[in-house]
Amino acid sequence: MTRPLRLILTLSLAMFLGLAAAQETVFRMATFEPNSLDPAIGGPGYQEYVNLYEALVDAYAKDGELRPLAAESWEINDDGTVFTFTLRQGLRWSDGEPVTMHHYRDGWMRMLDPATAAYQPQNLFAILNAEAYNLGELDDPSQVGLEVLDDHTLRVTLETATPFFLRSVGRQEFFPMRLDLIELHGDQWMEAGNHVGNGPYMLETWQHDQRMVFVKNPYYEGEWKDNRHVDRIEYTLLGDPWGQSVPGFETGELDVGIVPPADLERVRDDPVLSQRLQPLPISGAVIMVFDTGNGVTADVLVRRALAQAIDYDVLANAVLRGAFAPATSFSPPELESHDPSTRLPTDVEAAQALLAEAGYPGGQGFPSFTLYYWSLQRESLLAQAIQAMWAQNLGIQVQLQSLEPAAMTAYRNSRADEPFDAYLALNWAGMADPHQFHNNQIDPARNVRHSRYDDAAYVDLIRRAITHPDLDERVAMYQEAEGFVNQDVPILSLVYEARTWLVAEHVEHFGDVVTSIAEMLRVAAPPGLRVTR
């Protein structure tokens, strides 16, 4: 080959590679540093791993319909207790290995294994013997109602007909898992270079406390293959992405950003930024959890007094600048258990009378009290406002203690065995069903929030409601249960979640791929996120 020809070919290749790089589409946003990419762990990270794994069922479509995802189809027997799922042909993990129903069973059983100490194994308890196995009452895993008939067929037997089971199969607890890689890599199986998923994207880079990068899974042949209009997802890891992402959006480093309450008025008044605002609803609430089994909050009179001394309109519209809605019941309006008729209203005189009846007139003699919360802008504003309201309206002094997200998660989990006064948390509906707020959050057998609320009538009601076959009666039962929580206040919803985003002009379909249930950004969900710059 002559030197001029070699030079021409070299320049042509360079131009081609440069053009290919220029055409690569990148989506950039800020998020929390994940606790883990392990679906069993929970906490910050759900935003990321919904793009790395794929469930059998899509339970989060914007229209609320259930659709096949990794499953090609399913059959349900006449009494609704046996589900038989058929896996799509040709599905592969991001390392090229075939996906089989053994991997789904492995993932589900790992969630139930007591040694895993999963965050929410109760979401699988509808499965026959799943709860007994998770609690250590059953040692034989073959007795759990999960049977792999062949590589593409999984039969699931339930304890009893469960109205929400199929929808729950779309949750992260039902992702498949590669046990061989967990055994091979140990605690490092989630790191870049080791992690393998079956979703539309795969982990390329994870620089802890700095950034994560996802790229297209080259072996993905799933339902959403043609919706992957974005080549790379670049996450900037921030301590408070809900409060710190606007500067990155303004400088062009991020394609979207969440507007915190402190910036909302400025952004609304800005002639350029205001055109990029996109409010999106979320089915959830900022809550306050009380320890009903220990200390001063064991007295329902005290809890009611604390609840009625808070002005929820002020929290939502003044403190949080109208970015959130004042809570009117324990469950958000999207859940059928929502019932404002039993909510304790803001009433300072009633609150003062209740506190006096409890033995603390004018706040005299009220014991030391500490409110814990995430060290995020929103939670800090809420905690400070509530502290001031209780001081002014009840004459009590409350200490505030903020913790970084990971430390707050550890603190919350440790409350299973340790007393506390109260803490703030986020309560998102993982699916559009009332059991998410009642059975999962409060039932003492599950007690995710550790409120220790164990009213016998309430517990009996929600345990009967969770599998009640008549849907109208089931709704009525959960609304009755809502009354218990609204009146006894083991958990107090403060404001309903909402999110005000800044979305760059070159980003299309952002609102279509962000779910209102559980707030997930599923980049390849129909019609697929597009970046057109």
N, C-alpha and C positions, 0 to 999 in steps of 0.2 A: 504494500500500500504506500503510495507516495505521501510525502509530508504534507502538501497542501490538502490532499483528500482527508488525511487523518485529522488535520486541524478543522476542516469543515464538519466532519462527523462529531468531533469533540464539542464544537460550538453548538451544533444542532442538538446534541444530547443535553447539554447544559440548558439550552433554551427550553427544551421539552420538560426537563425536571423543574425548571423555574416556573413554567406555566402550570404544571401539575400542582406545585406547592401553592401557587397563587389561587388556584381554583379550589383548594381544600377549604371546606367550611368549618368554622370554629365557633362554638358557643361558650361564652364566659360568664360565670356567675360566682358569687360568694356563698359559702356555706360553713357550717360548723366542722371542726375536726371530728371525724367519726370516732365514737368510742371503739368501734369495731366494724368490720365488714361481715361479721357473723350474724345472720338473721336471728339467731337465738338470743343475742345479747340485748337488743333494743337500745333505746336512747338515740342521740344524734347519730346519723348514718343511714336512716331509712331513705332520706332524700337521694342517697347515692346508690344503694344496692338494689333499688327497684329497677335500675337500668342494667344491672349485672346478672340478675337472675330472672327466671320466668316461671310463673305458676301455671297450673293446669287450666285455670279459669281466669278470665278478665272480669273482675268484680267491681271495677272502678270507672267504667265508661261514663261519659258525661250524661248520657240519657238514662243511666241507672240500670240498663239491661245487662244480663249476664251473657257472656260470649265465650266460646272456646278460645284457648290461647295455646298452651303446649298440648293440651288435649284436643284431639280431633272431634271427639264426641263423648257423651256419657249416657248411661241408662239408669233409671231409678225403678226399683221394684214397686209393687202395688201399695205396700204399706209405708213406703218412704224410708226404710231402714237400711237398704243396700244400694250403694252407688257403684257402678262399674264404669271406670274411665278408660278410654282408648287413646293412647299417645299417638301424636302425628308421626309419620314416617320421616326418616332422614334427619332428625334433630341431632345436633352435636354440641359438645362442650367447646369452650374456646381453645382447648388444646387438641381438638379434632376427634376426641373420643365420643362414641355414640351415647346419647342420653337414653336411659331406660327407666322403666317404672321401678326398678330396684333402687335407683338413685332417689326417687321421690319417697319411697318407703323409708330409705335410710335417713333422709332429711327429717321426716315426720317423727320417726322413732328417736332420733337424736334429740329432738325438741322435748320428747317425753322422758328421756333418760334422766333420772334424778341426778346423775353425776354431771350433767351439762349445766344444771342450775339455770335453765332458760328463764327469760323474763316473763313470758306469758304463755306457758304451756297449756293453760286452761282453754285456750282457743281451739285445742284439739280434743277436749274432754267429751265432745259428743260421740267420739269414736268408742266402740265397745272396748271396755276394760282399760281405756287410755288413762283415766284418772287414777285407777287403782295401781297401775304400773308406775305412774309418775310419783305417787305417794309412797311407793315401796311396799304396798300391800300385795302386789303380784310380782313375782320374780321372772316368770316365763314370758318373754316378749312375743312368742308365737301366739299367745292368747289375746293379744291386742288385735282389734278387728281390721287388720291391714294384710291383704293377701295378694302377692304378685302372681298372677296366673301365667304370664309370660312377659317378655321384655316390653311389650306394648300394652299390657292390660293390668290394671290395678282394681281390686275389689275392696270396697270399704264398707264395713258393717257398723252401724251406729247402735248406741244403747237403746235409743228410741227415736222415732221420727222427730227431726229437728228442723224447724222452718228456715233457719238461716245457714244451714251447713254448707250448701253449695256456694253461697256468697263468701263464706269464711275461707274456702279453698283458694281464694285469690290473695290471701294475706301472706306476709313474709314467713309465718310459721310453717307454711305449706310449700316452701321452696325445696327443690331437690338439693342433695349434698353429695360431695365426693369424699367419702370416708378414707379412701386410699391416700388422698393428698393430705388430709388432716394428719393421718398417721405418719406420712413421709416427712412433712415439714414441721409438725408440732405446732407451737404457738405462732410460728412464722407463716402459716398457710395463707394468711390474708394479705401478705405483703406483695408488692409488685414483683412480677417474675414467678411467683408461686401461686397466686390466686387464679382460680379457674371458675368461670360461671357459664350459665347456659342462656344468658340474656342477649339482647341486641348489641350491647357494648361490653368491652372488657377493660380491665385495669391495666394501664400502661405505666403510670408513674404515681407514687405516693411519697412525697417529701413531707414528712410529718411537721405539722404546725405551719406549713407553707402552701402546698398545692397538691392537687390530685388531677390526673388526666385520664380520661376514658377515650378509647378509640373503638371503631367498629369491630365487633367480633367477626373475623373472616369466615367462620364456620356456621354462622347463624343462618338457618333456613326456616325460621319461624314465621308466624302470622304477620309480623310487623316488618319483615325484611325490606319491603319497598317503601316504608315510611321513614327510613333512616336518611334524612336529607342533611343531617349534620355529621361531619366526619370525626370531629374531636369535641369533647366536652372538657373544658378547663375550669376547675374549681379553685378559687382562692380561699384558703382556710383562715377564717377570722374567729376571734373569741366571741364576737357578737355580730354576726352577719345581718341580723334584723336591725341593728342600730348603726352599723359601720359601712354599709355598702354604697350609700349615696355618693360619697366622694369619688369612688372608683367609677361609678356610672358617669359622673360629670366630667371626668378626665378621659372618658372613652376606654378605660381599662376593663370595664364590665359591660355586658350587654343588657343586663337587668339589675335592678336593685330594689330592696325593700325600703320604703320611706318610714322612718321611725316617727313617733309622735312629735318629738322636738323639732323635726324638720318639715313637718307636714304643711304648716302655714306658709313657710318660705317657698316651698315647692309649688303650692297651689297659686301663689302670687307671681311666680316666675313665668313670663310669657312663653318661654321655650319649654321648660321642664313640665309645666302644667299640661302641655299637649301630649306628653308621654305617660301620664298617669293612667294606671289600669287597676282599679279595685277588684279583688277577687274574694269570694266568700270562702270560709272554712267552717266545717262542722265541728266546732269545739269551743272550749271555754278556758279562761284562766280561772283556776279554782284555789280555794283555801281549804286545806285539810286539817281537821282537828283530831287530837287524840282523845277519843271518847272513853277510854279506859283508864286514864291516869290524870292526876293533877286537877287543876281548876276547870279544864275543859271537859272533864267527865260529867260535869253538871250541865244538863240541857238548858237550864235557865241562863247560864253564862253564855253558852253558844248562841242562844237566841238573842241575848242582849248584844253580843258582838255583831251579829248579823244585822240587827235592826238599827244599829248606830252608824252604819255605812250608807253613804249616799251613792248609789250605783250610777245615777245619771251624771253626777259630778265626775266620777271615775272615768266614764266612757267619753263624755263630751268636753270636759274641761281638762282633766289630767292627761287624757290620751288624745285630745284634740279632735274628737269625733271620728277617730279611725276605727273604733270598736263600738259595739252596741251594749247597753246595760243588760245584764243578765236578768231574766224574768222567771227562771225556773232552773232546777238542777241540770236537766238535759237541754241541749240547744234546740231551736225550733225545727230543725230538720229531722229530729227523732220523734217518733210517735208518742213517746212517754212524756214529752214536754207538756207541762200543765201550770200556767201562771196563776191559776185560781188558788193554789195552796201556798204560794210564795209568801214569806214574811216580808211585809213592806218596810221601807225606811220609815222609822218612827222613833225619834230620839226620846220622847217622853216615855214611850212603852219600853224602850231599851233601858232607860234609867230605872224604871220600876222593876224590871226583871232583875237587873243587877243588884238592886237593893234587896229584893226577895231572896236572892242567892246568898246574901250576907255581906255585900260590899256596897253599902250606900255611898253614892258619890265617889265610888272607886276606893274608899277607905279599906285598907287591909288586903287589897288585891295583890296576889303573890307575883313574884318575878315571872315574866312572860317574854318569850323570844319567838319572833317570827323569822323563819328562814326563807330564802328565795334565791333564784338564779341571779347572778350579777350581770343581768342584761338591762338595757335602758328601760324597757317597758315595765319589767318586774320591779325595778328600783323605784320608778315613779309611783306605781301602785302601792308598794309597801310604805313609802314615805307618806302618801296621802292617807292611807288607812291608819297609820300610826298617829297622824295629826287628828283625824276624826275621832278615834277612840279617846285621845287625850282631851279633846274639847267637849265631846258629848258624854263621856262616861267618867272622866277624871282618872283614867288609868294610864300608866306609862309602860310602853312596850319597847323592848330592845329589838333592833333589826340586825340580822346577820346574813350577809350575802356570800354566796359561794360560786366559784366557777362551775360551768355546766357539769363537767365530769365529777367534781367534788360533790355537787348537789345531788347527782344521781346516786353516788355512793352513800351520802347521808340519808336520802330517802329509803334506799334499800336496807340500811341498817336499822331503820325504825321498826322492823318486824319484831325485834327483841328489846328495843330501847324506847323509853317514854319520850314524848316531845310535847310542845304546846301547839304549834301550828306551822305550816309551811305553804308556800305558793307553788303551784305546778300547772302544767298544761294538760288539759283533758281533751284529747282528740278522739273522735269516733273512728275506730279502725274500719268500721263498716256501718252501713245505715240500718242499725238495729238497736233497740233499747237495751239489750243485754250488755252492750259495750259499756254503758255508763253504770248500770246497776249491778249485774252479776260479776262482771270483771273487776269493777272498781271497789265494790263495797262488801259483797258476800264474804263473810269471815273465812269460808273455806278457801277463798282465793286471795282476797284482801290485798290487792296490789298496792293500794295507797296506805295501808296500815292504820286506818282510822279506828279499828277495833269496834265498830258499830255492829251490834249483834241482836237488835230487837227481833224477838222470835217471830212475831207476826209478819214483819217485813221480810225476813229471811225465807220464811215459808212461802210467801207470796211470789218472790222473784224466782225461787227454785221451781215452783209450779209453772210460772209464766214462761220460762225459757224454752220449754218444749211443748207448750200448750198448742194443740192442733187447730183450734178455732182462732183465726187471726183477729177477728173483732174482739173476742173475749180476751185474747192475749194483750191487745192494746189497752183495754180497760184495766187489766191487772197491772200493767206497767204504769199507767197513769195513777192508779191507787198507790203503787210503790213510790212514785214521785212525790206524793203527798207526805209520806214518812220522811223522806230526805229533806224536803223543803221545810218541814216543821221541826225536825229533830237536829238538823244541821250537822251531820258528821262531815259533810263536804259542802262547801258553799261556793257556788259559781258567782264570779264577780263581774266579768264582762265576756261577751261572746266574741270569739275570734273573727278577725277579718285581716286582710292583708292588702296594703296599698303598694303597688309595684310601680317602678319606673321601667318602661320597656322601650328599648331603642327602636327607631323607625325601621331598621333593617331586620328586625325579628318578627316573624309571622307565626300565628297560631299558638302563641304562648298561653293564652287563656284556655285553649283547647286541650293542652297537654298537662295542665296543672289540675289535680283533682281537688274537689272541695272536701271530700272525705279523706282524712289523713294527710292532706296536702302533700302530694307527691308530684314531682316533675318527671313525668315519664316521656322522655324525649322522642321516642319512636311510636308513642300511642297515636292512633289515627286522629287527624291526617298527618301527623308528624311535624315537629318543630322545623322551621326554615330560617336560615340566616342568609340574607340576600346581598350583603355588602360586597 
